[in-house]
Amino acid sequence: MEKIYDVAIIGAGPAGLTAALYCARAGLDCVIIEKSAVGGLAVTTSDIENYPGFKHIDGFSLCYQMMEQCQSLNVPFVFDEALSLENGKDVKTLLLSQDKTLLCKKVILTSGATPRKLGVDGEGEFIGRGVSYCATCDGNFFKGKTVAVIGGGNTAVEDALYLEKLAAKVYLVHRRNALRADKILGERLASSAVIPIWDSVVAKISGSDKVSEMTLKNVKTDTLTDVSVDGVFVAIGQSPNSQVFEGLNCDASGYVLTDEEMHTNIDGVYCAGDVRSKSLRQIVTACADGAIAAAAIAREIL
């Protein structure tokens, strides 16, 4: 007879890892399903300064410690993709790739979000050849070169400051004339060598075998300007990975709606982390969501 887990957690980012930690400590038999790598987008963060208990830590190290905590409690990891859910009354069936299935009583969806794309000519063509969505992953390829970061939020500014340590020249392109990033990051940017380009968006990315130029459009004057660059790092936000299950109630942006205990509209399915509709998406709030979901399930099952 196939094993039936108390809880299946879909996604091994901070929300999923925390949910697993709380489930395991409560005595629930849980499993984490992850389609790529442990840590999610958090592992791409080079320097985390706002996670309690750490003045500075990189995302990979933080998530690795979370994973080790789960492993110390014998939480199994299944590296596969959850494709759909058959929502039985007592037992749910998760369809994984290659027609494999996994049975469970409850599900916590912690599938996170995916970097949003610019949607301009040349972007798709040059992914991996100068276009990147992860500065910490690909920054070393651009040592001594000229790069541009697109965006005006915390991630964009953090990426620009990180790349400044590697590249010869760094542009920060933002569609407005002021940052959306935290004040402290704005101050660091102002004292750095990063060159801001305000009121501008990318109209086109060009090159032959790899990126050599981006065309910028001034949103106030419609003026087009060509800028020579070797790399374009896109940091304009994320899109939620909420398409895992059909029938989930989502907000206008596609983030999953839940109540305060992380219940979704589907019986027995909970949601936590960046895929959930909420006002603040940070590692600390993802962890809080995961803990709340696990605690709610423990009260219901135990």
N, C-alpha and C positions, 0 to 999 in steps of 0.2 A: 504494500500500500504506500502511495506517495506521501511524503512528509507534509504535514500542515503546520505552517508557522503561525504564531500568534500575530506577528506584524511583519509586513514586507515594506521596506523603505526604498523608494525609488530615487536614487541620487545620492552620491557620496561627498557632497559639499559640506560646509559647516553645519547646515540645518540637519542634513541626514545623519551625519556623524554624531551630533549631539542627541538627536532622537534615538539613535541606536544605543548610545551610552545610557540614557535614562531608561530605555526599555529593558536593557540587560540588567541594570542595577535593580529594577523593579521585579525581576524574575520572569520577564516575558521572553519567549523564544522568538528572536527577530533575525532578519537577514537584510543585508544591504545589496541592492541591485544597482550597478553602475556600468554605463555603456562605454565610458572612455577611461578617465583617470580620476583617482581620489583627489578631492579638494575643489573640483570645479573651477570657476573663475577666480576664486580666492588665491589659488596657487600662483597666479600670474602677477600678484601684487608684490612689488619689490620691498616696500617698507611700510609696515603697519604701525601706526602710532596711537591709535585710539581704541585698541582692544585692552580691556582692563587687565592689569597685572604685568603688561609688557610695555616698556618705554619704546622699544623698537623690536620688531620681529618681522621676518619676511613671511609671505603667505604660505610658501611651501613648508617651512619649518613648523608653523602653527598647525596646519592641517595634518602634517605627518604625526605630530604629537597627539592630535585628536584620534587619528587612525590607530596609533599604538594603544591608546586607552581602550578603544573598542576591541582590538585584538586580545588585550589582556583579559577581557571578559568573554572571550571565545565567540565574538560575533562573526558569523561567516560573511564573506564578500563574494557575490556572484557577478562576474564581469560579463554582462550581457545587456541587451536592450529590451525594455518592456514595451511591447507594441500595443496591447489592448487589455481590457479588463472584462471578464465575465462576472457580473456582480451577483453571486448567489446569496441566498438569505443568511446562511451560516458560514459558508466557505466561498471565498473568491478565487477565481482562476486568472492568473496573469499569463498571458501569452508572450513568450520571449522569442527571440530570433531562432531560426531553424526549427520551428514548430515545437520548441521546448515549452513546458509549462511549469508554473510554480503556484502552489496552493497556500492560502493564508486566510486569516480571519479579518484582519484589518490592514489598511494600506495608508502609508504616509507619503504623499507626493512631494518630493524635495528636488525637483528636476531643474531648478534654477532658471537662468536666462542665457541668451546668446547675444554676443555683440551685434549691434545694429549696423547695417551697411549704409554707405553713402548713396548707392544707386546711380552712380555716374558712369559715363563711358570710360572704359579702361580699368575700372576697379576690379571686376571679376577676372579679367584677362591677366592682371599682374599680381593676383594673390600668390604669395610665396616667391614673387620676383620683384619685390619692392613695396607691395601693399601688405600691411600686417594689422592685426587687431590685438597684438600682445607685445608691448614694448619690452617686458622682461624676458619674454621668450626669444625675441628676434633682434634685440638691440645690439648684441655683440657682432652681428653681421654688418653693422654700419659704423664701426670704429673709424674715426677720421673722415667721415663722409657728411653729407648734408641731408637732413631729414626734416619732415614736417609732421606735427601732431595736429589732428583735426578735432576740435571740441573746446568747451570752456568750463567743464565741470571738474570735480576733484580728480577723476581718473586721468583726464587730459593733462591737467597741470602736473600731476605726479609723474605721468609718463614723460612729459617734456623735461622735467627736472632730472629724471633718471637718465634720459638720453643725452642730456647735456654733459654727463660724465664720460660719454663714449664718443659722441659725434663731434665733428669740427664745427658744425653750425646747426642750430635747431630753431625752426619756426613753430609758432603756435597760431593756428588759424581758427578764428571764432566768428560766428555770424553776427554777434552783437559787439557793442563797444565796451562791455564790462563782463568780467568773469561771473560764472555761477558758482565757482569753487569757494571753499571756506576761506575766510579772511587770512588766516595764517599761511595758506598755500599761495594766495595772491601776493602776500608780502615777500615770500621766498622767490616767487617768479620775478617780481619787480627788481630784486637785487641780484638776479641771475643774468646770464648772457643770452637767455632765450629771447628770440625776437618775436613779439606779438604782431599779428596781422589782423586788425579788427574789421568788423563789418563785411566779412568776406566768406564765401563758400567755395568749395571745390566744384568746378564745372566739368573738368576732364582730367584724366591721368594718362600720360603718354610715355612712349619709349619704344625701343626695338625689342631686344631680348629681355630687358628689365626696365624699370622705371627710370626715366631721366628728366621728367618735367611734369608739373601740374599747372593747370590753368585755373586761376582764381577769378571769381566774379564778385565785384563790390555790390552789395545788396542795396546800397543807396544810390549809386550812379550807374549801375549795370556795366561798368568798365571791366573789360577782361584783361588779365595780366598773366603772362607766362613766367613761372618761377622754376629754376633748375633745382631738382632734388634727386637724391638717390633712393629715398624711402618715404612712404606715406603711412603714418600710424593713425588709424581711425579710432577715436574714443568719443563717440556721440551717443552713448547710452546702450540699452539692451532691449531685447525682445523676449518675453517670457516663453519658456518651453512648456506651455500649457496644453499642447495638442496631444499629449500622451493618451488621455482618455476622452471619449466623446461624452457629451452631456454635462460637463462641468460648467457651472455658472461663473462667468468671468466679467470683469469690468470692460469699459470701452477700449482699453489698451490691451486686453487679453490676459490680464492678471487674474488669478483665481480668487473668487470671493469666499471668505470663510467667516465663521463667528469667532468670538474671543478665545474659544478652545480649539480653534483650527479645523472644526468640522466644515466640510464642503456640503453641497446640496445632495451628494451621492452618499447613501447610507454606508457607514463604515470606512469612508475615504476621507482622510485628513490632508491638509496641505500646509507646508512650512517653507520659509526662506524666500529667496528672491522671486520665485514664481507666484507668490501670494500678493494680493492687492493690499498695499499698506503705504504709509507715508514716508517711511525711512527704510532703505535697503542697505544694511551694513552687516558685517560678519557677526557683530554682537546681537543684532536683532534676528538674524537667521538662527543663531544658536538658541535664542529665547523662544522662537517659534517652535523649534524642534523639541525643546524641553516641555513646552506646554502641550503639544500634540501627544507626546509619549505619556505624560502624566494623565491626560484625559483618557487615553486608551487603557492605561493601567487601572484606573478607577472603574472602568466599564467591564473589563475582563476579569480582574482579580476579585 
